[in-house]
Amino acid sequence: MSHLADYTHRSSYTQAAFELMVVCPSVRYKVLEFIGEGGFGKVAKCVNMNTNENTAIKILKYVNDYAEEVEMLEKLRTLDPERNNLVRFMDSFIVDDKFCIAFECLDRSLLDLMVQREERLTLNEIRPITRQLLVALNALKGIGLLHADLKLDNVMLVNHQDEPFRVKLIDFGVALPASDIEEGMIAQPYAYRAPEVSLGLPISEAIDMWSLGSILKATRNHLTQERFSQTWTTPGLRNHTAWDPTVILQPHREPLHEKVLF
């Protein structure tokens, strides 16, 4: 029997660490700690009790989010995650009415690294990151997918101590096939949003390239947690939201590029 549901009744993730087990049809996972939280749900760092391998389990709140992300991840199975610098999708399952997706466990996000270092990245550090993300985006374009949520948080270091600046692209929760694009739809976090998205113009896989450019500019800035908390406050919008020019004009939704990226 799974005790995964216990964590939803606790005020702190860490109180539940080492106490929970996630049991799916073929694998038992022991929850070590909760390492992330967002509007989608939470992410737990677990150990696979069959293989003793660390695993990241994304626990989603809503079945539609779960179904859509799993659908995109199944499309990614046609790509080699190592050659194409994409997170390795391992499994998906439902337990105790919680919708779970298991991934390889990575090190930390590019944002976390920048905040911890409190200094900008050098050009010699940025170049390999750029190459790897270009490979990832080219692979996605090859199978007709837009990531649509490219940001510092979704670029993960694999193992920074052993493989410095080896990165992978994660989080395909709002990814969509290029064939599903509708004119006027809004995608991407605001600070990384391509102009054609904000203007309600036709869009393509090129919007991910704009986000990549925003990421690369951000890596040349000195970023602290305090500065990030004060300026990076505009949430991203999900896909399939009709474009509304009044949203762009609202003062609290002013472009964040000048504050953070440029």
KEROGU-704634 format. One record per residue (C-alpha): x, y, z. Coordinates in steps of 0.1 Angstrom, whole numbers, padded with zeros to 4 digits, always signed. Last residue first. Example, Ala and Ser with C-alpha at 12.3 -4.5 7.8 and 13.67 -1.06 7.14 Angstrom:
BEGIN
+0137-0011+0071+0123-0045+0078
//
This chain:
BEGIN
+0192+0430-0205+0179+0399-0188+0166+0408-0154+0151+0443-0153+0150+0453-0190+0138+0418-0200+0109+0419-0175+0083+0431-0199+0054+0449-0181+0028+0426-0166+0023+0446-0134+0017+0478-0155-0011+0462-0176-0004+0468-0213+0004+0433-0223-0028+0420-0206-0048+0447-0225-0036+0431-0258-0055+0399-0251-0043+0368-0269-0066+0338-0263-0052+0313-0239-0046+0279-0256-0012+0274-0239-0005+0282-0203+0006+0315-0191+0040+0322-0174+0041+0339-0140+0054+0374-0136+0075+0377-0105+0111+0376-0117+0121+0410-0103+0122+0409-0065+0127+0372-0061+0155+0371-0087+0173+0400-0071+0171+0384-0037+0182+0350-0050+0212+0367-0067+0219+0371-0104+0249+0388-0119+0240+0388-0156+0257+0370-0185+0236+0339-0179+0205+0360-0185+0216+0368-0220+0219+0331-0228+0185+0324-0213+0168+0352-0233+0185+0338-0265+0171+0303-0257+0136+0318-0252+0139+0333-0287+0150+0300-0301+0119+0284-0285+0097+0308-0304+0112+0296-0336+0093+0263-0333+0064+0282-0349+0042+0312-0344+0016+0332-0363+0011+0367-0348-0007+0375-0316+0016+0403-0307+0028+0387-0275+0035+0354-0292+0053+0371-0322+0075+0390-0297+0089+0357-0282+0082+0352-0245+0112+0345-0222+0102+0370-0194+0065+0362-0199+0069+0324-0195+0060+0307-0228+0027+0303-0246-0002+0325-0258-0024+0314-0286-0032+0340-0313-0028+0318-0343-0033+0281-0333-0004+0256-0330-0016+0220-0329+0005+0209-0359+0037+0221-0341+0030+0195-0315+0028+0208-0280+0050+0212-0249+0032+0226-0218+0043+0199-0193+0075+0191-0212+0097+0198-0182+0134+0192-0188+0163+0201-0211+0196+0186-0203+0230+0200-0193+0267+0191-0191+0281+0223-0177+0308+0205-0156+0306+0167-0158+0318+0151-0126+0310+0180-0102+0281+0194-0123+0262+0162-0126+0234+0165-0151+0229+0203-0149+0193+0211-0156+0178+0237-0180+0142+0240-0170+0147+0266-0143+0166+0289-0166+0137+0290-0190+0122+0272-0220+0085+0267-0216+0072+0264-0251+0089+0230-0258+0076+0230-0294+0074+0195-0310+0076+0185-0347+0098+0154-0344+0128+0170-0360+0119+0203-0342+0125+0186-0309+0158+0172-0320+0169+0207-0332+0159+0221-0299+0180+0196-0280+0210+0201-0302+0207+0238-0298+0205+0233-0260+0237+0213-0260+0256+0239-0281+0244+0268-0259+0255+0251-0227+0289+0243-0243+0293+0280-0252+0281+0295-0219+0310+0282-0198+0337+0295-0220+0317+0328-0223+0319+0331-0185+0289+0327-0163+0278+0356-0142+0283+0357-0105+0263+0349-0074+0276+0313-0075+0246+0299-0057+0221+0320-0077+0237+0311-0110+0238+0274-0101+0202+0274-0090+0191+0291-0122+0210+0265-0143+0190+0239-0125+0204+0213-0102+0218+0177-0103+0196+0154-0123+0174+0124-0112+0162+0104-0141+0125+0108-0146+0094+0093-0131+0059+0107-0137+0032+0105-0111-0005+0113-0110-0018+0111-0075-0052+0093-0070-0036+0070-0044-0012+0059-0071-0012+0067-0108+0017+0057-0130+0043+0071-0155+0077+0057-0162+0113+0064-0172+0116+0097-0191+0152+0106-0196+0157+0144-0196+0168+0157-0230+0204+0164-0242+0199+0150-0277+0227+0124-0276+0218+0113-0241+0180+0114-0244+0181+0094-0277+0149+0104-0294+0119+0082-0304+0109+0081-0267+0102+0119-0270+0067+0111-0284+0059+0092-0252+0070+0123-0233+0045+0145-0251+0016+0121-0243+0028+0118-0207+0027+0156-0204-0009+0158-0218-0022+0129-0196-0007+0143-0164-0019+0179-0170-0054+0165-0177-0052+0143-0146-0046+0172-0123-0024+0176-0092+0009+0163-0106+0035+0144-0087+0069+0146-0106+0091+0118-0094+0129+0122-0096+0148+0090-0094+0180+0079-0075+0190+0044-0084+0190+0016-0058+0179-0008-0085+0147-0024-0070+0142+0001-0042+0143+0030-0067+0154+0060-0046+0133+0091-0045+0137+0129-0050+0102+0143-0050+0088+0169-0073+0055+0187-0064+0023+0199-0080+0016+0217-0114+0014+0252-0098+0049+0247-0085+0069+0227-0060+0104+0213-0059+0129+0192-0041+0108+0170-0018+0130+0146+0001+0141+0110+0003+0109+0093-0009+0114+0055-0012+0102+0041-0045+0088+0006-0050+0087-0006-0086+0065-0028-0108+0029-0019-0102+0036+0014-0085+0044+0018-0048+0056+0052-0035+0069+0050+0000+0070+0077+0026+0088+0082+0059+0123+0091+0047+0112+0127+0042+0077+0136+0055+0087+0164+0078+0109+0177+0049+0079+0185+0028+0065+0210+0053+0029+0218+0063+0019+0182+0061-0015+0169+0048-0004+0165+0012+0026+0144+0022+0004+0116+0035-0010+0108+0001+0021+0090-0009+0015+0063+0017+0013+0035-0008+0000+0000+0000
//
